[in-house]
Amino acid sequence: MPHIVLRCQRCQAHNYLPASYRGFVGRYGCDQCNSVHSIRVVQGSMMEADLLAAPLIDADLAVPETVLSDILEADRAFQARCYRACVVMVRRAMERACLGAGASGRSLHAMLEDLNAKAVLGRKELYQGQALRLWGNHGAHPQDDGLDDVTSQQAKLVLETAAALLPAICIDTKT
């Protein structure tokens, strides 16, 4: 039976996928070291195989479960190369964190300003939060702002900034 050969990018072992993987796009774990790869098979030939990185967000992040769920979804979107979805989910996590911290206001912008006025967030954290809000808006709303798309580097920076900022917003609200 013909097979497709995938060479693991971590341990260099050869993995033999059955011919039924023709046209498959998704994740595959190495038979030897269990490293997960994102693969694309076209007409029985391996076209693309990328080793997936470890998650960027610690599942033990000190935030409420609802906020953690959103930020972990943002991380999964990042790992799946869905960078717009990543920044949108970061924005959602930010809004949920602000609501949990008792922020008032009809928009995330107003909630962040309110938390700054209440001294929950300092000026630096306010600016970081507003930047994350803007990236989330950019990911969610197509507009003529000169930005064609969200890159992996931008999404990674947004995700890492959120991981540092969210615990400050959620201080004393983890339940």
VEXMAR-912900 format. One record per residue (C-alpha): x, y, z; residue number from 1; residue in one letter. Coordinates in steps of 0.1 Angstrom, whole numbers, plus 2048, in hexadecimal, padded with zeros to 3 digits. Layout:
# residues N
xx->X yy->Y zz->Z nr->NUM rest->A
...
//
This chain:
# residues 175
xx->800 yy->800 zz->800 nr->1 rest->M
xx->80F yy->822 zz->7F7 nr->2 rest->P
xx->816 yy->839 zz->813 nr->3 rest->H
xx->820 yy->85D zz->81B nr->4 rest->I
xx->841 yy->864 zz->82D nr->5 rest->V
xx->842 yy->87F zz->848 nr->6 rest->L
xx->864 yy->886 zz->857 nr->7 rest->R
xx->860 yy->893 zz->87B nr->8 rest->C
xx->86F yy->8B6 zz->87F nr->9 rest->Q
xx->879 yy->8AF zz->8A3 nr->10 rest->R
xx->887 yy->88B zz->8A3 nr->11 rest->C
xx->88C yy->886 zz->87E nr->12 rest->Q
xx->87A yy->865 zz->87E nr->13 rest->A
xx->867 yy->85A zz->85F nr->14 rest->H
xx->842 yy->856 zz->864 nr->15 rest->N
xx->82E yy->843 zz->84A nr->16 rest->Y
xx->80B yy->84F zz->845 nr->17 rest->L
xx->7F2 yy->83A zz->832 nr->18 rest->P
xx->7E7 yy->844 zz->810 nr->19 rest->A
xx->7C5 yy->84E zz->81E nr->20 rest->S
xx->7D6 yy->86E zz->82B nr->21 rest->Y
xx->7D4 yy->87B zz->807 nr->22 rest->R
xx->7C5 yy->89E zz->809 nr->23 rest->G
xx->7C9 yy->89F zz->82F nr->24 rest->F
xx->7CF yy->8C1 zz->840 nr->25 rest->V
xx->7D3 yy->8C0 zz->866 nr->26 rest->G
xx->7E8 yy->8B4 zz->882 nr->27 rest->R
xx->7FC yy->894 zz->884 nr->28 rest->Y
xx->811 yy->887 zz->8A2 nr->29 rest->G
xx->833 yy->877 zz->89C nr->30 rest->C
xx->832 yy->851 zz->8A2 nr->31 rest->D
xx->854 yy->853 zz->8B4 nr->32 rest->Q
xx->855 yy->873 zz->8C9 nr->33 rest->C
xx->830 yy->87E zz->8C8 nr->34 rest->N
xx->839 yy->8A1 zz->8BB nr->35 rest->S
xx->81A yy->8B0 zz->8AB nr->36 rest->V
xx->81E yy->8BD zz->887 nr->37 rest->H
xx->806 yy->8D1 zz->872 nr->38 rest->S
xx->806 yy->8BF zz->850 nr->39 rest->I
xx->7F8 yy->8C4 zz->82E nr->40 rest->R
xx->7F7 yy->8A6 zz->815 nr->41 rest->V
xx->7EE yy->8AD zz->7F1 nr->42 rest->V
xx->7E9 yy->890 zz->7D8 nr->43 rest->Q
xx->7FC yy->878 zz->7ED nr->44 rest->G
xx->81B yy->88E zz->7F2 nr->45 rest->S
xx->825 yy->8A0 zz->812 nr->46 rest->M
xx->822 yy->8C5 zz->809 nr->47 rest->M
xx->827 yy->8D4 zz->82B nr->48 rest->E
xx->831 yy->8C9 zz->84E nr->49 rest->A
xx->837 yy->8E1 zz->86A nr->50 rest->D
xx->83F yy->8D8 zz->88E nr->51 rest->L
xx->826 yy->8E9 zz->8A4 nr->52 rest->L
xx->834 yy->8FE zz->8C0 nr->53 rest->A
xx->82B yy->8F9 zz->8E4 nr->54 rest->A
xx->80E yy->90E zz->8F0 nr->55 rest->P
xx->818 yy->932 zz->8F9 nr->56 rest->L
xx->7FF yy->935 zz->915 nr->57 rest->I
xx->802 yy->923 zz->936 nr->58 rest->D
xx->7E2 yy->910 zz->93E nr->59 rest->A
xx->7E8 yy->91A zz->963 nr->60 rest->D
xx->7E6 yy->940 zz->95B nr->61 rest->L
xx->7D8 yy->952 zz->97A nr->62 rest->A
xx->7B7 yy->95D zz->96B nr->63 rest->V
xx->793 yy->951 zz->96E nr->64 rest->P
xx->789 yy->932 zz->95B nr->65 rest->E
xx->774 yy->946 zz->941 nr->66 rest->T
xx->791 yy->95D zz->939 nr->67 rest->V
xx->7A9 yy->93F zz->938 nr->68 rest->L
xx->792 yy->92D zz->920 nr->69 rest->S
xx->793 yy->94B zz->908 nr->70 rest->D
xx->7B8 yy->950 zz->90A nr->71 rest->I
xx->7BF yy->92B zz->905 nr->72 rest->L
xx->7A9 yy->92C zz->8E6 nr->73 rest->E
xx->7BD yy->94A zz->8DA nr->74 rest->A
xx->7DC yy->934 zz->8DE nr->75 rest->D
xx->7CC yy->917 zz->8CB nr->76 rest->R
xx->7C3 yy->92F zz->8AF nr->77 rest->A
xx->7E8 yy->93B zz->8AE nr->78 rest->F
xx->7F4 yy->917 zz->8AD nr->79 rest->Q
xx->7DC yy->911 zz->890 nr->80 rest->A
xx->7EA yy->930 zz->87E nr->81 rest->R
xx->7C9 yy->942 zz->881 nr->82 rest->C
xx->7D8 yy->963 zz->88C nr->83 rest->Y
xx->7BA yy->979 zz->888 nr->84 rest->R
xx->7A6 yy->961 zz->89D nr->85 rest->A
xx->7C2 yy->961 zz->8B7 nr->86 rest->C
xx->7C1 yy->987 zz->8BB nr->87 rest->V
xx->79B yy->987 zz->8BC nr->88 rest->V
xx->79B yy->96D zz->8D8 nr->89 rest->M
xx->7B4 yy->982 zz->8EB nr->90 rest->V
xx->79D yy->9A0 zz->8E9 nr->91 rest->R
xx->780 yy->98A zz->8F5 nr->92 rest->R
xx->796 yy->97E zz->913 nr->93 rest->A
xx->79E yy->9A2 zz->91B nr->94 rest->M
xx->77A yy->9AD zz->91B nr->95 rest->E
xx->770 yy->98F zz->931 nr->96 rest->R
xx->78C yy->997 zz->949 nr->97 rest->A
xx->781 yy->9BC zz->94B nr->98 rest->C
xx->75D yy->9B2 zz->952 nr->99 rest->L
xx->769 yy->999 zz->96D nr->100 rest->G
xx->77D yy->9B5 zz->97D nr->101 rest->A
xx->75E yy->9CB zz->980 nr->102 rest->G
xx->767 yy->9E3 zz->964 nr->103 rest->A
xx->74B yy->9FA zz->959 nr->104 rest->S
xx->746 yy->A07 zz->936 nr->105 rest->G
xx->735 yy->9FD zz->916 nr->106 rest->R
xx->754 yy->9F5 zz->903 nr->107 rest->S
xx->775 yy->9E4 zz->90A nr->108 rest->L
xx->786 yy->A06 zz->906 nr->109 rest->H
xx->770 yy->A15 zz->921 nr->110 rest->A
xx->775 yy->9F7 zz->938 nr->111 rest->M
xx->79B yy->9F9 zz->935 nr->112 rest->L
xx->799 yy->A1F zz->93D nr->113 rest->E
xx->783 yy->A17 zz->95B nr->114 rest->D
xx->79B yy->9FE zz->969 nr->115 rest->L
xx->7B7 yy->A17 zz->965 nr->116 rest->N
xx->7A2 yy->A31 zz->977 nr->117 rest->A
xx->79C yy->A18 zz->993 nr->118 rest->K
xx->7C2 yy->A11 zz->995 nr->119 rest->A
xx->7BE yy->9ED zz->98B nr->120 rest->V
xx->7D3 yy->9F4 zz->96C nr->121 rest->L
xx->7F0 yy->A0B zz->96B nr->122 rest->G
xx->7F7 yy->A21 zz->94C nr->123 rest->R
xx->80E yy->A07 zz->93C nr->124 rest->K
xx->7F4 yy->9EC zz->940 nr->125 rest->E
xx->7D9 yy->A03 zz->933 nr->126 rest->L
xx->7ED yy->A09 zz->913 nr->127 rest->Y
xx->7F4 yy->9E4 zz->90F nr->128 rest->Q
xx->7CF yy->9DC zz->914 nr->129 rest->G
xx->7C5 yy->9F7 zz->8FA nr->130 rest->Q
xx->7DE yy->9E9 zz->8E1 nr->131 rest->A
xx->7D1 yy->9C6 zz->8E6 nr->132 rest->L
xx->7AD yy->9D3 zz->8E1 nr->133 rest->R
xx->7B8 yy->9E4 zz->8C1 nr->134 rest->L
xx->7C8 yy->9C4 zz->8B4 nr->135 rest->W
xx->7A8 yy->9B1 zz->8BC nr->136 rest->G
xx->794 yy->9CA zz->8AA nr->137 rest->N
xx->7AB yy->9C8 zz->88C nr->138 rest->H
xx->7A7 yy->9A2 zz->88C nr->139 rest->G
xx->781 yy->9A3 zz->88E nr->140 rest->A
xx->779 yy->9C0 zz->877 nr->141 rest->H
xx->784 yy->9C3 zz->853 nr->142 rest->P
xx->78D yy->9E7 zz->84C nr->143 rest->Q
xx->7A3 yy->9FC zz->837 nr->144 rest->D
xx->7BF yy->A02 zz->851 nr->145 rest->D
xx->7DD yy->9F8 zz->83C nr->146 rest->G
xx->7E0 yy->9D7 zz->84E nr->147 rest->L
xx->7D9 yy->9BA zz->837 nr->148 rest->D
xx->7DB yy->99F zz->851 nr->149 rest->D
xx->7E8 yy->995 zz->873 nr->150 rest->V
xx->80A yy->985 zz->871 nr->151 rest->T
xx->816 yy->969 zz->888 nr->152 rest->S
xx->82F yy->980 zz->899 nr->153 rest->Q
xx->813 yy->99A zz->8A0 nr->154 rest->Q
xx->7FC yy->97F zz->8AD nr->155 rest->A
xx->817 yy->970 zz->8C3 nr->156 rest->K
xx->81F yy->992 zz->8D2 nr->157 rest->L
xx->7FA yy->998 zz->8D9 nr->158 rest->V
xx->7F6 yy->976 zz->8E9 nr->159 rest->L
xx->815 yy->97A zz->8FF nr->160 rest->E
xx->80B yy->99E zz->909 nr->161 rest->T
xx->7E9 yy->991 zz->913 nr->162 rest->A
xx->7F8 yy->975 zz->928 nr->163 rest->A
xx->80B yy->98F zz->93C nr->164 rest->A
xx->7EF yy->9A8 zz->93F nr->165 rest->L
xx->7D1 yy->992 zz->946 nr->166 rest->L
xx->7DC yy->987 zz->969 nr->167 rest->P
xx->7DF yy->9AC zz->972 nr->168 rest->A
xx->7BB yy->9B3 zz->968 nr->169 rest->I
xx->7AF yy->994 zz->979 nr->170 rest->C
xx->7C1 yy->999 zz->99A nr->171 rest->I
xx->7AB yy->98C zz->9B7 nr->172 rest->D
xx->790 yy->981 zz->99E nr->173 rest->T
xx->79B yy->95D zz->998 nr->174 rest->K
xx->77F yy->946 zz->9A2 nr->175 rest->T
//
